[in-house]
């Protein structure tokens, strides 16, 4: 019986052209992370459920893929890379040093409703600093967000920054701190559900006056300094958390990044493990697609798994949502072609020679492949063009005897004949710009 090929909802296959773009973005991001001194790690897709859901939050718990395995263990698939990282730090503390800076790029899984740029299997690109609660670490994460989007060549990036501690103080001032989780989750949805609906939902939790002041707080606008002034006015006084934000704002201004940063009190982050600075990143003109990079400080998260305090701060770039946003902005990243040269198959008797030529090109840093069958040159050229390969190398018995090859530039159909191997390598590198 033939099985119908089909995919689960929210899961995708990636064709070579799509996966090449993803790999290109990941390579650039990993290079950016490494340039700041961050190091790579990896963790399992599966975790014990009690380990994974120790601090996930109500909505997240409902989205987790959870099952009993063959050993009757209650296990779940990771829904993000932050909670597994907290477990990782507690388990490997004696093998590491503090502060520890990591990056982790991998797939995570959430059984949520699919929509534009949001899937049930998706890739996160995380970077964190654990072991320090300094303002320097918070500042470095923000500057690395900016740097990462710079190296990706993404236009019009706006990084919105706030502080959960300031919001918590506001709720305490109004005597509704015990409703903080509900209020935070409601405010976090303001971009999705709008002001009126947010006000209506808040009014069901707190008094109308308190709901109105919460909205006044989250809707504060102006320069970074002006927004912090508004925060302090609504709090009734300056606070350590607003002073923390001022230090960050002053540093970002001195670094020339003020035009990319917005102090935005509406940023609260729905997950309840955030305790300090929080941030979300939007692309200008397409804010409705949501944040493409989010995160914050989570000073208490590792304490779920360890007696040792390990304050942390980090962020995560949602690769799939970012790609969807870039496509909508018509700013998609172009991936390199799969190879620079196709070595055509003229004579099966020269099989070893063709593969020797390929080895020589690869030693020179040129990406190449050998066509496997002796077909008409037109068919082999068409194959190369379909794959985006710009050059074809041609060698028959007469060229092999003479120690030469012919090089075909497929874009303009011109040929360079009778080249020695060294000359061919030099011409290929000149044509492809040495980027092979």
N, C-alpha and C positions, 0 to 999 in steps of 0.2 A: 504494500500500500504506500502510495506517495504522500508525504507529509507536506501540507501547505506551508510555505515559508512565510512567517509573519513575526511582527515585533510586539512586545508589550507596550502598552500606552505609556508615554513619558520616557521611553528608551529609544536610542537611535543608533543606526550604523553611520559611519563616516567614510565617504568615498575618498580616494587619495588626495584630490584637490582640497577637500575640506580638512582632512587630517593634517595635510602639509601646513595649512594656515595655523591650525591649533599648535602643532609642534614648533612652528616659527615663533609664535607668541610666547610659548612656554620657555623656549630657549632664551629669548630676550629678557623675560622676567627673571629667570634663574640667574642670568648674568648680572642683572640689576641687583638682585638680593645679595649675591656673592660679593659685589663691589662694596657693599656696606659691612662685610664681615660676617654675614649670616651663613649657616651651614645646613646641608640637607639632612633630613631624617625621613623615615617611613614608619608607618604603623599598620596593623592588620585591618582589613575591612570588617571582620567580625570581632565583636567584643562581648563579654558577659553583659547581659542586659542591666543588671544592677550597677555595674561599673559605668556603663554608657549613659544611663538615665539618672545618675545621682543628682544632677543639677541642670537638666536640660530645660525644664519648663513645660507647662501643661500642653500648649499647642504642639511643641516639638514631639512630646511623648506620643501624641496621636498619629504622627507622621512616620514614626520609625518602623522600618521593616524588621519584624521580630518573629522568631519561631523557635521551636525546640529541635535541637539537632539529634543525630543518631545516637549520641551518648546521653540523651535526655537532659541536656543542658539548655538553659534559657539564654539564648543569644540574640544579638541584634546587629544590624549593619550600621556602620557609623553614619551619622546625619550631618556631621561637620568634622573638621580636623582639629578643633580647639580642645574639646573634651578628651579625645584620645591623647592629645599632647599633654594634658594635665596628668593623666594616668601614666604616661611615658616618663614624665619628669619625676613623679613620685617613685616609680619603679627603678629608675636608672640614676637617681640622684648621686650615688657614690661614684659613678663612672663619668660624671660630667663636672663642669665648673660653672660658677655663677659670677656675673650674669651670663646666661646662655642665650645665644641668638640662633634661631632655627628658621628654615623655610621648608615647606612641604607642599608639593603639587600633586594632587591625586583626586580620584573620584570619590564622591559621597552620595548618599541615597536618602531621599525623603518621599514618602507616599502622599504628596500633596497634589492639588489640582494643577494641571499643566496649563500654561499660558505663554504669551510671548516672552522668549528668553528664559523661561523657567521650566525645568524638566524634573523627572524623578531620579534620574541618574545624571550627575553633572560634576564638573571639575572645579575644584577650589584651589587657589594659589595663596597659601597662608605664609605669614612671616610674623615672628613674635620675639620679644625680649623678656626673659624670665629671670628673676633674682634681684631686681631693683625696682623701687617705686619712684625713681628720680624723674624730674620734669624732663631731663635730657632724653630718657628713653621714650617718653611720650612724643617729644619733638622729633626724635629720629624716625619713629614710625610714620609720622605725618610727612616728613621730608622724603621718606622712601616711597610713600604713595605717589607723591608728586614726581619723583625721579622715574618711577616705573612707568607712569603714563607718558613721560617725556620720551623714554627709550622706545616705547611702542609707537610713538608718533601720533598719539590720539589727540585730536584738537578739542579745545573748549572744555577743559576739565575744571570742575569746581568741587573743592573738598570742604564739607560742612562739619564743624566741630562743636561739641558741647561737653557738658560734664554732668554725669548722673547725680553727683553729690549736691550740685546746685538745685536740681529739680527736687531731690529728696528734702532739702531744707525748705523749699517752698511748700511742699505738702505738710511738713511738720508744723510750719507756721500757721497753716490753716487747720491743723488738728486732724488730718486725714492720712497720716503716714501708714496706717494699717491697710489702706486701700491702694498703696503705691503700685503694686504689681498690676492691678486692673487699670489704674490710671495710665501707667507707663505704656501698657499694650495698646490702649485706646489712642493716646497721643501719637504713638509710633505709626499709626495707620492714617494720619491726617492727610497725607498726600494721596492715599488710595480712596478714602471715603469722603474727603472734603471737609470744610470748616463746619458747616451746619450740622452734618451728621455727627461729627466729632463732639460738638457742643451738646447735642442731644444725648449722646451716650454718656458723656461726663456728668450731665445733669441728673442722670439716673443713679450715679454713684455718690455725688457730693452735692452741696447746695448750689443754687443757681449763681450766687455771687462768687463762690469758690471756682466753679466751672469757668465763669467769665474771666477771672483773674488768671487761671491756668492758661486759657487761650491767649490772654494778653501777654503772658510770659513767653509762650512758645512762638508767638507771631512777632516778637521783637525784631526790628530790622535796623540797618545802618552799618557804619564801620564796625570793625571788631571792638574797638574801645567803646563805641556808643552802645552796642548791644550788651556788653558787660555792665555798663552803667545802668541800663534798664533792668538787668537781672538783679543788681544790688539794690536798686530802688524798690523792686517788688519783694525782695527778701527783707527789706527794712534796714539792712546794713551790709557792709562788705563781709566776705567770708573767705576762709582759706581756699575753698574751691574756686571762687572767682579770682582770687589772687593767682592761683595756679594757671587759670586761663589767660590772665593778663601777661604772665611771664611767657607763655607759649606765643601769644599774639605779638608781643614785642619782638621775640626772637624771629618769628616768621617775617615780620616787617623788615627787620634788619637783614634777613637773608634774601630779600627781594621777592618774597612769595605772597605778599599780602593780597595781590589781585586774584589769587587762586583760592584763597581761604575765606570761608564765611563762618562766623560764630553764629550758630543756629540752634536756639534752645529747643526747637521741636525734635531734634535728634536725640532719641532716648534709647534706641535699640531694644527690641522686644525680649531678647533672651535675658533671664534674670541673673546671670552670673557677672554682668558688667557692674563695676563699682565706681569708676572714675571717669576719665576722659573717654568720650565716644565720638566716632566719626563715620560719615557716609560720603560717598563720592558720586557725583552726577555728571553726565555729559550735557553740555549746553544745547538746548533745543530739543532734547529728548528726555527730559526729566521724568516723564510719565513711565518710562520703562523701569524706573527704580534705580537704586544704588548699585553701582558696578564694583564697588570696593567698600567694605564696612568693617568695623571693629571697635576696639576700645580697651580699657583697662579692666582686668579681672583679678583683683588682689586676693580673693578668697577661693578661687576655683581649685587650686592644687591642694588646699587644705582638706578637700573631700577625701583625698587619698594619702595624705601625709600629715604628721604632726608639725613638720617644718613649714614655716611661712615662706612661700615663694611668690611674691607679687609678680604679675605679668601684664604685658600690654602687647597687642598685636592687631593685625588686620587680615582680611581675606578678599582677594579679587575673584569675583565670579566669572570664570572664563567664558562660559556659554552665554551668559547675559551680555557680557562685553562684546562678544562676536556679533550677537543679534543687534546690539545697539550700533556697532560700526557699520553693519550692513544697511541699517535703516538710514544712517547718515551718509551712505555712499562713500564710506571711508575705510572699506575693508582692506586688510593687510594682504599684500601680494606675497605668496610663498615662492621660494626658488623652485626652478624646474627640477625634475627628478634626477637628471644627469646632464652633463655638458656635452657629451659625445656618445653617439651610437656607432659602435664598430660593426659595420655591415658584414654579412656572411656571403662572400663571393664564391668560395670554394670549400666544401666540407673537408677536403684534404688538408686545408690550412687551419683547422680547428685550434691546434696547439699554438700556432703563430698568433692567431687572433687573441687568444687569452693571454699570451705573453705580452702583446701590445697593450692590452687592458691593464696588466700588472704594472707596466712601465708608466702609463698615464696616471694610475692611482698613486704611484710612488711620488709623482710630481704634484700631487694634490688635486688632480683632475678627476671628477666623478664621471664614470663611463659605464656602459653596459655593452655586452656582445649580443647581437641578434642571433637567435638560436637556429634559424633555418635558412637554407639557401633559396631565397625567393627573389623575384624581380626587384631591382633597386628601387623602382617607384613605390612598391609596396613597403619596403623597408624605410624609405624616406617618409612615407605617409604615417607609418607607425611612430617615427621619431617626432614628427610635427604634432601628432595628436597628444603625445606626452610632453610637449613643450621643450624637447631637446633641440638645441639650436644648431648642432654640428653633426656631420656624419663622416666617419673615416672609412675610406675604401682601399682595399688591398687585394689584388689578385695574384696569380702566380708570377706574372712579369714584375709587379712591384716588389713582391717578396724577394725575387732573385736580385733585383737592383737595390734592395735595402731601402725602399722608399714607400710612401703612402700618398694617397690623394685626400684632400680635405674639402668637404662640401659644406658651404654655408647655406643652410636651408632657407633662411629668411629671404635672401635675394637671389638664390639659385646660382651663385658663383662658386667656382672651384679653384683650389690651390693644388696644383699637381706636382708630383715628383719631389716631395719633401722628405728629407731624412728624418729619422725619429726625433732627434733633438730639435730640429727646425719645426717639426709638427707640434711638439710640446710647447715651444716658445710661441708659435702662432695661436694655438688654442688658448693659452693663458692670456695672451694679449686680447683675444676676442672676447673671452668671458670675464675679463677684468681681474683675473687672479682670484676670483671669489669662489672657485670650485672647492 
